[in-house]
Each structure stands twice: as structure tokens, then as C-alpha cells.
Amino acid sequence: MTATTTRTGGIPHQRGPKRRLVVVGNGMAGARAVEEVLERGGAEQFEVTVFGAEPYGNYNRIMLSHVLTGEQEEEAIFLNSLPWYAENGIDLRAGVAVTRVDTFAKLVHDAQGGTTPYDVLVIATGSSPFFPAMEGLHRPDGSMLEGVFGFRTLDDTRALLAAAREHRRAVVIGGGLLGLEAAHGLATHGLHVDLVHSPKHLMNQQLGPEAGRVLRRVVEGLGITVHTGVRTKGVLGTERVTGVELPDGRVLEADLVVVAAGIRPSTDVALASGLEVERGIVVDDRMRVEGAEDVYAVGECVQHRGQTYGLVAPLWEQAGVLADHLTGTDPDAEYHGSRTATKLKVAGVDLVQMGLPGPERDEDEFVVFSEPHRGVYLNVVVRDDRLVGATLLGDVRKTTFLQQAFDQGLPLPEERMSLLFDLGTPAQDVGVAELDEHAQVCNCNGVTKGEIVRAVQDGATSLTAVMGATKAAKGCGSCTSVVEQITAWAAGGALTVDESASWYVPGVPMAKPELMAAIRERGLRSVSAVFRELAPGGVEDAKSKMGLTSLLRMMWPDGIEEERDGRFINDRVHANIQRDGTFSVVPQMKGGVTTPEQLRKIADVADKYDVGMVKVTGGQRLDLLGVKKEDLPKVWKDLGMPSGYAYGKSFRTVKTCVGTDFCRFGLGDSTKLGIDIETRFQGVETPAKLKLGVVGCPRNCAEAYVKDVGVVAIGSGRWEVYVGGAAGASVRKGDLLATVDSPEEVIALTGRFIQFYREWGNWLERTYEFVPRLGIERVRAVLVEDSDGLVEGLDERMQATVDNYRDPWLEGEQPVTTGQFRPSLPLVDLPLVPRRPAGAPGGLAAGVHANSDAVPATAEVTR
């Protein structure tokens, strides 16, 4: 097939086969670039693949400090959830780092050994935390001393939260924005915090000395001890940090140390690929990387005209120019640099800084108001009757007027003092009605009052809807209150309450308890019946089908009316789809125990069906990888073993140690208890996958402390039961639910917790999210103390589920549909994302890489 190519300035745009756009980096800049491309019709031009080193969707890194202080939940800071990528046909490689790019062969090489071809490449690798040279920071083997943290990622924040619960003293190195936020966050958890900053005043990159001194006073008022003009000599400790030494010999005791000494552009991939790098990846005005055909870069990793940027607004501007150029929307679009302005909340204090922090020329006018005892410092810098700089700390009421004057270069009144004092000059508190239509409300995304008003007129009458339509308040979040005021004013009154956040699935406007009650009342046993009876207009929603199927199977253990398009491809064929379109088969090995006979069968099957790999899994089982779809029923029959449920949103496996049978330290028969638990709850449907562990002593050989349910023998026949642990992308020690006196009580309490999670957990919500959301005290009160009188019903409903268990691999002999195990097309020769087959649920097509089980697509890849 021949494609027609036209050239409209820079990049060729094709009519015909889509071009392959690969984005390296799923942070704020990379994801924004993809959004901008899609908004300009890029979905018709490109097949998009995004690599992200972190195993998540795109989240707002600026808001991590709010998660650390507890002001925001994790889910509130995600800008693009994993389902968003599937809904937009994006092949997201979450948790897959890129190592280098072959710009001649146009291949991206990843850390898992894979290669991905591209026609157009965008590098958006962001920045990395800077760890200054300090004595003792690393162990002799090069690893970081335990108790030393960065503060840059969601995982960093989770680790800091966990450490804050266990320790009492912290030292934060760095008095910039991140350091102050880390210090404030740790102080809110009751830790004594020392803040060490080598320059003479805080936030020296943004503030002048006087503003820095006022900020210091405010920070010290929060109980944080500030040390400025002091470098850190070294970190003390052998295996774990015990303190920080200063050059004068003083030692600051510490249980944990946070290094927040700045960021540096992440250029490792570019360097390994032979691209031009100075401080950052060198790009031109169209964001093209110098000397590399069809390679672009955006965000904190780039250097443009000698300048690098660490603020959100410049990143957004770069992404817009890139998208204009790539899609041909504006082939002459260019980026000429940014006038920096930012609104922040530093350690709980409002700060606005735009332009110059102080005068630079003799003729510059400089107006200052300082009231240190109130934590207020204000200044403006005026040049040629135009505002060229302003700093507002602690009192930001004048922000809107000053921002408008700064952005538009408006001439200022001769009375300069009126800029800072209430002498008749417009201020933010005069009300949003008086704001000019062109006044920029959201600096991060460049959203004006007029754009917000037009969004409301087009039907966006809730804050969430306006944010989605305009991207206002989706950067640093500091403008949220103003956006909300304008939305309410434009809507003619109070905002519409956005209730969709509480819906169990997006297609049915009900929270889970209300939805379950309606389903029971009407006896609905199929997904289509739920849509017909409960969805607005009876309209079916593809993204809701998988969640509803799981819910119905939980509610009606004796059976539902199965509709195969309401399940993931993995659940339809009871095996894990792999990247090449083959499947992974994991037979059940209860407690990790097997027999010579089973091993011989597995070996024979591997030979007979030319299995590509036999691998020991983390759940103590054997995984046969590379099985063809049409061979699945024959493989199951030849194995003669039950399903191990390695593919489902269900109870999966119980990992065990050898317990008292062979271990010298065993305090309880963990192997038998693990087998008994797995036998009872095998295959139980749950909102997300469920992994368990049982260990015979606190040495924790089977990692029970970091499982969804973990059981630990402590001697004298007693067992501890932990819930809500995790050891994957998230690491969390489980919370102690109860200590019980017998294996029978362990099984009863485990079943009770699983059923409680089934009934009250959100779709795709792991237990490590579910337990903290409710709080372990609440979970313990319900399940152990029976505070709500639910225990008897939970036990009965779990028993009904157990009584109706049926091994899904029996469908190999009696397929549910004639095409259930029809041969599937091999994917290895396909260039990128195949088209979705007719009738398939929305999201990714079968075989598309989606290595997170949170994606409501028809594919799920397990590695």
C-alpha cells in the first residue's frame, strides 16, 4: 500500500497508514504533549506509544507535598489515570524504562530487552533529584544508606509517609521549594525537623534576601529548626542513618534524612543515544533535538536558547508548540522562551512570584512592604511604567491584578504604592465579575477568565467539568478557588455538585451500596440488564462492563447471565495474554507445594505444546509461557490440574514457608494453613487481585507482611493476621488486624475480610488502598468487634460463594461460546496497536501491551 505524503512546513503528514509516535516519559510534560497532539486530531495521524519508568498513569508531581501532609489522597493528584490511555488508544508501557534510542534505525530500546520502532520520537524524561557529594551518604557497596530519601516521586512520598509513622527526628537538606515542603510535611506528622540550606536565605532562586528572612520566620513558627548558610559535611551511620554532621562539628540527630537539594535535567537516555546535551537536551524553537531527524524533546529535560525550566507553565507552552508542529495545525509554531510566573503554597504559606525578584537596573522602581511578624512580604519591580516583577508572600490578594498587568504589559498608575496598598487599585478580592475577560487565571495552563466562562456556557457547570474542559487548576492547583468562583459566577449561582466521583462505574450513576441495593431489589443478573434498568437512557458503557461483571458475580454466587464482552480477554479464556498474542498458563500449586507427578505432567505439556518458557513465579508456582489460544483447553486437560487464577481479579495464591515440617525456627504449620486457606477461597472474585502469604515465624520468608492478607505464627499456637500490605509498584507493610489463637480463627477472619473487601471495595482498588481509605481501626471494629453487626452476614455470603465454586478450566471441555478458544492472530508481525475487533469492549485490542491490571481493556500483560 502506498501512502500519500504532504509537507506543510516542518514534519511530513501522511494520509494513509498512521505514523508511529513514541514518547519517552510519562510525566507531566510527556503526557501533556500527548494530550495536545490528540486535541489537534493526532489520533488520526499517529499510533501512540508512551514509555513511563513509573508504573502509574500521569500524576501531578507538584501536589506530592499535599499527599505528604495528608491534605490530598493519592488518587486526587492523578491527571490521566491508566484507563485514560486505553480509552484514547495509547499503548502505555507503564513501569518500563528506556535505556537508549538508535536514531539511525529509529528504534527505542527498553530496560526489559524490548525494541519499539518509531517514525517520530519525543523525549520527555523530566528531571532527577540532585544528591550533592556528602561523606557517608552511601555504603561501601555503593547503595544508599538506609533512612536517606529523595522527594521527587509518588514512591518517594509513600516511603516518607511510612517512615514518618515510625520515626521521630528528621533532617531535610535543601531550603528550596521541595525541601520546605518536605520539612512541612514531616512536621505535620509530629517529627522534629532540622532544615539545612547552604545559601544565606531560603528559596534563594525565587526570593530576595528580605523575603527569604520573612519566610524563615514563618517556617520556624511551624516548629522547624532552620540552619542557613551551612553546608552539610556528611551523613552519619553504618547501615542506617543516625545523624547529619555540619562543618563546625555539630551533629543533628536524625532517624531519616531527606535530600532536596535541587533537580537536574534527566539526560541519560539522550547521552546514551548520542544526542546533543549540554545542561539539558539541546532543542530549537520547534522543540527539535539538534542534529537528530524526527526526534523532539519537551519539559525539564530540555535546554532551549541556553535556558532550562523547572516550572509547569513553560512545559505546557513547549507541548503546545510541539503538537502544532507534529500535527501540522500550525507548522510555523515556535517556542521563544517563557516569562516565568508561579503561584505556590510553601510550607502552608501562599507565595506568588513573577518576573524579577528585585531591581536589576538603576532606573528600576522598587516598592516594598514587609511585615515580618505577620509573615507578609510584598514587592513590585517597575520598569518604564510596566510591571516586570512582583513577589507576594503571605498576602496574595493583589495577585489577579498584578498578574494581568505582568502578562499584558499594561501601563501602571503613577502612584506605585497603590499596587500594594488598598488605595483604589483593583485587587483580587473585588470579585471575579470585575476581572477582564482576558485576565489569565491559571498560569500553569494559560487559561483566561473568558475561557472558563465559555466552558460554563457550553455546559460545564461543575468545577470538575470546567477543569476537564479547560485544564484550569490542573497544574499547581493554587488557582482552584478563583476558578471555582468564576465557574459559580458564570453559572449564575452555586456550582453543580459533581457526583460522578462516587459512582462505582462511570456508566451507572450510583455509588456501590446504592447500586448493589438496586441490583438486588430488581434481581438483575446480567450486565445488559443493569444498563437497561439503571443507566441513563439504558445506554451501555464499555468501560463499565468489566466492573459490573465482577460485581454481579460477587452478588450472585449461584450464577449470572454471562455476557462475554463484559470480561477482560484474560477472564474470557482464563489465561494471561502476552505481548506476542500467546498466553501464560499457571496451574494451581496450593501453598507452593507440588508432587513429582505434577512436575512430570508440566514437563510433558511444555514439550508437547512447544512452550516458550517455564518460569517459577513469585507466588511459588510454575508458569508456562507461550501457549496458543486454541491450545489452552488441550493444555489444561493434559495437565489435569486446576487453574491457578494468575490472570483474574480474584483470590490468586497463598505463598508459604516450610513452617514446622522442616524449618528449625518454625512456630506454626504455615504450609498446611496456607494450603487450607487456598483450598477454601480459591478463585473467589474480588475488586482487584488478591495475594496472600503465611509464614511460620516472624522471619517472614514468604513476605507475609507485604501481602493483601498476611498470616504470621508467633508461637503458642497463636497467629497474627495482617491486611492491606503490598510489595509491587507500591510497598506497604500490612496493618495488624488481629491476633488469634487457632488456624480455624485465621481462616474465618480471612474470609470475613475478603468478603468485606468484596462488598465495600471500589472496582480495581487494591487492599493497600482500601484499608488506608477506611482506616485499620474501622476495619478492625467491623470485622473483629462486630461493631456494625455485619459479621454473620459476611460469613454467610462468603460460604455461599465457596459452596458455588467451579474450576473455570472446565470450560475447556464445554466452551461458553463457540469462538471462545478460536485461534487468534499472532501479534509479533504487527507494527503497533491492532484495530479493536468488532464487538470488543472499549479500550485496547487483544494483545496490546498494558502492563497494569488497572486498565479496563481487553488485554492484560503479565511479566
N, C-alpha and C positions, 0 to 999 in steps of 0.2 A: 504494500500500500504506500502511495506517495503522499506526503504531507505538503501542503502549501504554506510557504513561509513569507511573511511580510516584515519589513523593518520600519519602525516608527521612531527613530532616534537612537536608542541605545541597544536594547536587547531584542532579538527576533521573537515575534509572537506567532504561534502556529495556529492554523485552522486544520484540525485533524487530530491525530493522536496527542494525548496530553503529554506535556513535558514533565520530567521528574524533578521536583523541587525538594531538596533535602536541607533541613535546618538543624544545625548542631547547637543545641542549647535550648532548654525548655523553661528558662527563667522569664522574667518579666519582659525583657527585650525580644527574645526569640518568639515567645507566644504572641506578643503584640504584633510583631511583623507578620505572623501567620494570619492573625485577625484582620489586619489591614489588607492583606492580599485577598482574603475571602470576601471582604466587604466590597472590593473592586471587581468582583466576578472572577477571581482567580481560580475558583473551583472548576470552572470550565476550561482553564488553560493548564492546570497543574495537577499531578498526583503528588500529594504532600506527605513526606516522612519527617518526623521530628524525633531527634535523639535527646533524651534528658538523663543526666547522670543520677538524678534523684528519682526514686520510684514513685513519684506522685504526679498529679496534674500541676498546673501552673498556680503558684500562690504568691501573695503579696508579701515580699520579703520585708517591706517597711513595717508591716504590722506584727512582726515577730515579737517586738517588745511588748505589745499588748497581750500576746499569748503568755509571755513570761510573767507579767504582772497579774494575769488572771482576768483582765478586762475583756478578752475575746477568747472564744473557743477556737480550736484549730480549724474546724470546718468553715468558720466565718471568714477566714482570710484567703480561701481559695478563689481565684479569679476564673479559672477554667477547670472544672472537675474532669475526671477521667471520662465520664460519659460524653462530655462535650466533644472530645476528639473523635469518638466513634460516630457521633451524630453528624459531624462535618466531614466524614470520610477521610480522616487523618490517621495515618499509620504511626501511632505513638510508640516509640521504643523507650518506655519509662524504665529507669534503672540501668540503662545501657550507656556506658561512657564511650566516647570516640577517642581513639588513640592518634590517628593521623589521617591525612587525606592525600591521595595520589591525584594531583591536579592534571596530570597528563592522561592517565587512563580514566579520570573522572570517577574515582571510587572512594567511598568512605570506609575506613577500616575501624571496627569497634573492638572493645576490650574482650568480647566474647568470641572473637575469631571470625566474625562475620564481615562481609563486604556488601556495600549498598551502592549501586550506580546512581549518578545524578546528571542532570542537564544543567541545573542551576543550584549553586550551593550558597547557603547563608550561614555564617559563623556568628553565634551569639553566646559565647562561653562566659560572659559576665566577668566577675572579679572574684578574687580569693582573699581571705584574711591574711594580713601580713604579720608574721611572727618575728619580731626583732631578735637579734642574737643575744642570748642570755645564758649565763652559766647554769648548768643543771636542768635545763628545760627537757633534755632527752636522756633516756637511759643509755648505758653502753651499747646496747644493740640497735640504737637509733630510734626506738619507739618513744612516743611522748610519755612523759611522767604521768602516772595516774593522778587524776584530780585536776589536770590542766584542760581547759576548754576554750574553743573559739565561740563566736556568737555571730553566725552568718546564715545558718540553715535551720530548717524545721527540726532536723535531728539534733542539732546543737541545742536548740531551745528545749526539746524534750529531755535531753541529758541534763541540762541545767536545772530544770524543774525537779527531776528525780534527785539530783544532788542536793538541791535546796531543802528537800524534805528530810535529809539525813545529816546535814552538817550545820555548823553554827557560825563559822568565820570565813569570809571570802576577801580576796584581793582582786581588784579589777585593774588591769594595766591598759591605760589609754583613756583620756578625757575628752574624746570626740563624741559624736552623737551615739555611736554604738556602745562605747564604754559607759557613758552616762545612763543609757537605757538599761544596760546590763546591771549596773550598780543599783539603779532604782528598782528594777525587777527583783533582785535578790533581797534588797532591804524590805520590800513589801512582804517577803516570806519570813521576816524576823531575823535575818542574818546580820551580824556586824560586818560592815563593808568598809574596806580601805580602798580609795581610788588614787592611783599613781599616774601622774601625767608629766611628761618631760618638759613641754613648753611652760611658759610662766603663767598662762591663764587658760581656762577651759575653752574648748571649741575654738581654738585659735585660727582655724581655717575659715570660720564663718564670722567670728565676732572680734571686735577690737578689745583692747585691754580692759577698758572700763566696763563694757558689757560682760566680759568674762568674769570680772570680780563680782558683779551683781549676781551672775548665775551661780558662782561658787557659794555665795551666801545662801541662796535658795537651796542648793544641793546639800549643804551642811545642815540646813534646817530639817532635812529629811532623815538625819541621823547618820549620814555618810561622812566618813573622815576623808578629807581631800588633801593630797600631797602634790603640789605643783612645782615645776622647776626641778624635778627629781627624776633621774633615770633609774630603772630597775637594774641592779647589778646582777642578780641571779635568783634562781628558784631553788629552794632547799628541799631535801628529801631524797631517799634512795629509790624506793619503788613507788611511793605515794608522796605527793607534795605536803610539806609541813609548814612552809612559810616562804616569804619573799625577802631577800636581803637588799638594802639600799646602799648606795656608795659610802655613806657615812658610818656604816656598820650597824645601823638599826635593822631589826628584823621584825617584819609584820607577820604575825602568826596567821596561818590560813589552812583550812581544810580543802579549799578549792581555789583555783586561780583562773580568771577569765582574761584572755589576751584579746584586746580590742584596739589594737594599735594602728588601725587603718586597713585599707584594702589596696590590692594591686590588680591591674587587668590580667585576666587569665589567658595567657597566650601560648600555653604548652602545645596545644593542637596545631596552632599556626606555625610555631617554631619547628615542630616535628615534620611539618608538611612543606617546609622551605618557603613560607610566605614572608613578606617583608614586615618585620616587627621592630619597633623602637621601644617607646614606653608601652604602646599598645599596638594592635594590628593597624597598619597604615592604610587609610581609605581616602578616596577622593570625594568630591561633592555629591556623587551619586551612590556613595557607600560601597563602591567597588574596591576590592583589595588590589593594591598596586601590583602590576605585573602578573596577575592571575586571571585567566579568561573565565568568565561566568562564575566568579567567586566574589561574594559580598560579605560584609560584616556590619553588625549594629550593636549598640549597647556599651556597657562599661569596658568591654574588651578592646574597643577601637580607639585609635588616635586620629583625629581629624584636624588638619591645619595646626598640628602640634599640640592640640588640646585633648584631654580625656575628661569624661564627665561621670560623676557618681550620683547624679540626681535623676529623678524619673522623667521630668518633662523633656529634656534633650533626647532621651531614649525614644520617647514617643514620636518626636519630630523626625528622628532618623528613620524610624519604622515607616512613617507615612511617606517619606521621600522614596525609600526603598520600594514600597508597594506600588507607588505611582510609576516608578521606572520599570519594575518587573512586569506589571500587567499592561503597560502601555497606556494607562489612564492619562498620565502626563509625562511623556518621555523626556521633557525638558526640566523636570523637577530636580532641584538641587538643595543640598543642605549647606548652609553657610555659617553654622555655629549657633549657639543659643545664648540668650540673655537669661542668666540663672536667677531664679526666684523660688523660694521654698517656704512652706508652712510646716512647722513641726511642733510636736509636743515632746519636750525634752525633760525627762525625769518628772513628768506631770506638769510642766510649765510650758505655756504657749510661747512659741518663738516664730517670728516671721523675719526672713532676711532676703532682701532683693538687691541686686546690683552691688555697689561698693559698700563695704562695711564702714568706711571713713573717707575723709577727703584725700585726694591724690595730688591736686594742683593748688597753687597759691590762691587762685581765684574761686575755688570751690567754696560754697557756703555750707556750713555745718551747724545744724540745730540739734541740741541735745537736751533731753530731760532725763534725770536719774533720781530715783527714789529707792535706794537700796533696802531700807527696812521693809518696804512692801514687795521687794523683788521685781521692781519695774525699771526698765531702761528703754528709752526711745531715742532714735536719732534719724535725721534725714540729711542726705547729701544732695545739694542743688548745684547744677552747672548750666549756665546760660538759660536760667529760668525753667529748666527741666529737671525733673527728679531723676537722679542717676544712682541713688542708693537709699536704702532705709533699713533700719533694724528695730524691731518691736519685740521686747521681751517682757512677759508678764501681763501686758495690757495690749491686746491686739484689736481693739475696737476700730481703729482707723485703717485696718488692712484693706478693705474693699476700695476706699477712695484712693489710697496710696498705690495700690496695685493697678488701678485703672490709669492713674497718672503715669506710672512707670511703664506700663505696657504700650500705651498710646502716645507717649511723649507729649502729654498735654502741658501747655504753659501753666505755671503756678501763680497764685496770687502773690503780690509783693510782700504781704505780711507772712513771712515764713513761719512765725511762731504759731499761726493758725493751723499749720499742718499737724501739730502735736497737742494743741490745747483747744478746748471747746470754745472757739471764738467765731462760730458760724460756718466753718468749713464742713462739708458733708462728711459724715462718719458712717461706719458700718451699722451703728445702732439706730440710724434714722429710719430703717426699714427697707426691705427689698424692693418695695414699689418704686422708690426713688432712684434705684440703680439704672444706669444707662443700659440699653439693650445689648450693647457691645461689651459691657463690662465682663472681664474674664473672671469666672467664679472658681473654676477648677484649674489651677495652674499645671498640675501634673498632666492633664489630658487636653488642656486648651479649650475648655468648654465655657461658653458665654451664657449670660442670663437668657439671651434670646433663644439659644438652642434648647435650653431647659423648658422654656415657655412653649416652644413649638412642639416639643416632645409631649408635653401635657395636652396640648390641643389635638395631638394625633392619637390620644387615648391612654397615655402613660400617666395614670393618676395615683400611683403609689411611689414611694421613694425607690423601692427596688426596681420598679419598671423604668423609672427615669434613669437610674444608674445603668440599667441594661441598654437603654436606647441611646444614651449619650456618653457613657463611660465616666460621667462626673462622679467624684468621690470614690473612684476605684483605683486611685493611686495611694497617696499617703493617708487619705481619709480625713484630713483636717478641715476640709470644706463641707463635710457632711451636713452640719447643722444649717449652713446657708442654703445648700441645695434643697434641703427639706423645707425650709421657709419659702423659697421661691416656688417649689412644687405646690405647696399648700396655697400660696397666694394665687398662682396661675390656675389652680383647680377651683378657686372660689370658696375655699373653706378648708376643712380638715382633710388630711390625706386619706386615701383609701387604704385600709389595712391589708397588707399583703399576707394572706393566709396560706399561700402555697408552700411556704417553707415547712409547714407542719404536716403536709399530705404524705401519706405512705408511698404513693407512686404519683407521678405527675399527671396521669390521665384521669384520675378519680379524685375529686376534691374532698377528701376525707382523711382525717388522722387515723392511725392504725386502730385504736379502740373503737372509734365510730364505724370504721369500715368493717371490722370483724363483726360488730353487732348487727349491721345491716345485712351482711352475708348470711349470718345465722338465721336472722329473722325471716329472710326470703328463701333460705335453703339453696343458695346459689352454689353450684358445683362445677362451673366452667368459667374460664376467663371471659369468653364472649358473653356469657350471661351477666357477669359483673359489669362489663361495659354497657350492655344493653339496659340494665336496670339502674346503674349508679353513675355512669359517666354523662357529662353534659351532652345532650343530643344523641346519646347512645354511641358516640364516636369512639372507635378503638384507637389506642395509642400503643405503637410498637414498643416504645421504651418502657412501658408499664407491664408488659406481658410476663416477663420472667419473674418479677417480684410478686405479681398476683398468683402465678402458678405455685410458687413456693408457699405463699400464704394459704392458699386453698388446700394444698397437700398437708400442711400442718393442722388446719382446722378440721379436715375430713379424713382422718387416718384410714377409714374403711374404703376410701377410693373417691376419685373425682372424675369428671369427664375430661380426659386428656385431649389437649389440642397441641399438636407437636410444634406448631410455630410459636408456642408460648414458652419454649425452653431453649437454653443455650445448646449449641451443637454438641458440646460435651455431654450434656444431660440427655440429649436425644439418643446418642449412641453409647453412652456410659463408658467413655474413654476420653483422654486428653488429646485434643488436636495439637499437632506440632507444626513447626514453621513450613515444612515441606508438604503438608497436607496429609501425612500419615498420622497414626495415633499411638498413644502410650497406654500400655495395659499394666495395671498394678494389681495382682491378686492379693487377697486378704492373707495376712500373717499375723494373727492376733498376738499382741504384745511383742511382736518381733520374733516370735518362735515359729520354727518350721521343722520339717522332717526330711530325712533323706529321700523319701518317696516324692514329696513335693518338689524338691530340688531337681530330681531326675526329670520330672514332668516339665518343669520350667526349661531345663536344658534341651529336652527333646523338642519342645514347642519352638524355642529360639532357633534351632537348626532347621526344623521343618518349614517355618514361615520366613526364613531368612531375616530374622530380627536384626536391626542395625546395631543395637547396643543393649546390653543387660547391665543395669546400674543399681547399686544399693542406694536407697533413698534415705533422707534424713529421718524418716519415720520407721526405719528398721524393716524395710520390705525390699523386694526386687522389682524393678521397673523394666519392662520390655518395650523398647522404643523402636518405632519404625514399622508398625503393623498397619497394613492397608485396611481401609474401612470395610471392604467386603469380606475381609478375612476375620474380622472381630468375632462373629459367632462361632467360627470353627476353632479359633484360638481358645475362647472360653470353654468350649466343650472338651477340647483336648487337655486343657489344664485341670478341669474338674474341681476348680477352687472357686469360692465366692468372690464377688467384687470387693476391692479394697477401697472404693469410693475416693480415689485420688483425684477425681475430676469435679466433684459436686460441691454445692453449697450445703454441706451436710457434716455430720459427725464422720471424721475420717479415720483416725488411728489413735492408738494409745502406745506411746513409747515407754519401754520399761527397762530397768536394770535387772541383774540376775537375782537380786534380793537375798533371801536366806538360803536358797538352794546351794549356791556356790560361793557367795561373797563372804569374806571374813568379817565385814563390818555390817552386814545386813541386820536390820532391826525388825523387818517385816517382809512377808512374802509378796513383794511387789509384782513379780511375774504373774502369779495366779490372779492377784487383784486386777492387774491390767487386762488380762485375758477375760475375766468376768465382766469388767466394765465394757470392753469392746463387744463382747457377745450380746450384752443386754441392749446397747444403744447403737449397734451397727446400722449405718445408713439413715439415721434419723435426720430429717430435713431441718435445716436451720437457716437463719437470715444470711449467714456467711459461713465459710468453712470453719470447722472446729477441730482443734488438735489437742490431745491430752498427753499427760505423762505421769507415770507412777514410779517413785524411787523408794528404795528400801532403807535409806538413811539420808541425813542432810548433806551428804557429799554430792548429791544431785547429779549422778551420772547420766540420767535421762532428761536432764534440763526441765524438771517439773515446775520449777519456779517461774519459768517464762512460757508457760502453755496457757491455752484458754481455760483449761481446768488442770491443776497440778496437785498430785497427792504425794505426801512425804511421810514416811514412817519415822516416828520419834521415840520408839521404844515402849515397852509395857503394853503392847497391843494397841497403842494409840496412833492416830493418823491426823496430819494437818491437811486441810483442803484449801487450796489457793485458786482464785479465779481472776480472769482479766489479764493474764500475762501475755507477752509477745516477744519473739526473738527474730523477727524478719526485718522488713523495712522499718518497723517500729520496734524498739526494745523497751520492755516494761516488765518489771517484776510484778507478779500477781499479788493481789491483796488477800490476806488471810480471811477466809470466810468463817471457818470454824475448826475446832479440834474435836475429833470424835473417837469413840472407844472400840470400834469394830469395823471390819471391811463392809459389813452389811449397811452400816450407817453411812459409810463413804459412798456406796452405790446409790443409796436413797437420796442423799444430799446432792450428788452429782446429777441425777435425773431431775431433781427439783430445780436445780439451777438451769439446766439445759432447757427445760420447758418454760421457765420464767423468761429466759432469753428469747426463746422462740415466739412467745406471745407479746413481749414488750420491746424487743429489739427492732431497730429500723432495718429496712432491706439493705443488705451489703454492709451493715455495721458490725465490725468485729467486736469481740468481747472486750478487747483492750480499749475500745471507745465506749462500749455500752456500760461497763462497770464504773468508770470515772464519771460518766454522764449522770448516772443515778446516785453515785456515791456508795462506797462499800458499806457504810453504816446503814443506808437504806436497804441495800440488798440483804445484808445480814438480818435486819429486823424482819423483813418479809419472809425469808427462807428458813431462818433458824428460830426466831422468836415467834413467827406466825402472827405478826402484828396486824395484818390485814385479813386474816382468816382465809388465805389463798392456798395454803399448803395442801390440804386434802384434794382440792380440785386440780392442782398442778400434778400431784401424784397420779390421780385417776386418768388425766388426759395423756400423760406420758405412758402409762400402762396400756392405754388403748392404742397408742402408736406402736409400741413394742409388739403387741398382740397381732398387729396387721402387717408385720414386716414381710417383705418378699424380695428375694435377691433379684436385682434388675438384670443381671446377666442371663436370667431365664428367658428374657426377650429374644435372645439369640435363637431359641427354638420356636418361639411364637412372636414374630415381629409385630409391633403395634401398627405399622403401616408397611405397605409393600415396598416402598423405597427407603425404608429405614437404614438398610445397610447396602444401598446401591453404590457401586463404585464412584468415587469422587475424582475430579480432575486433579492430576498432580500439579502442585504449585511451583515446583522448582524452576520451571522454564518461564513463568510469568514475570514480566518486568517489574511490577509493583503490586498495587492493590487490584484484585479482580473485581469485576462488577458483581453486585449482590444478586443472587438468583431470585427470580420472581417468587413472591410469597414469603420470602425470608423476613425475619424481624428486622427493624431498623438497626443501623449500626454497621459494624464491619462485616465483610463477607467471610464465609468459611475459609479458614486458612490464613487470614490476615493476622499479622503479629499484634498482639495486645497483651503484654505480659503483666497485667494486673487483673485480678478477679473482680475488680470494682467496675469494669467496663461492661455495660449491658449490651454486648454484641453477640454475634453468633460464633465467635471464636475465643478461645482462651488458651494461651500457650503456657506450658509449664517447662521450666528449665531445671 
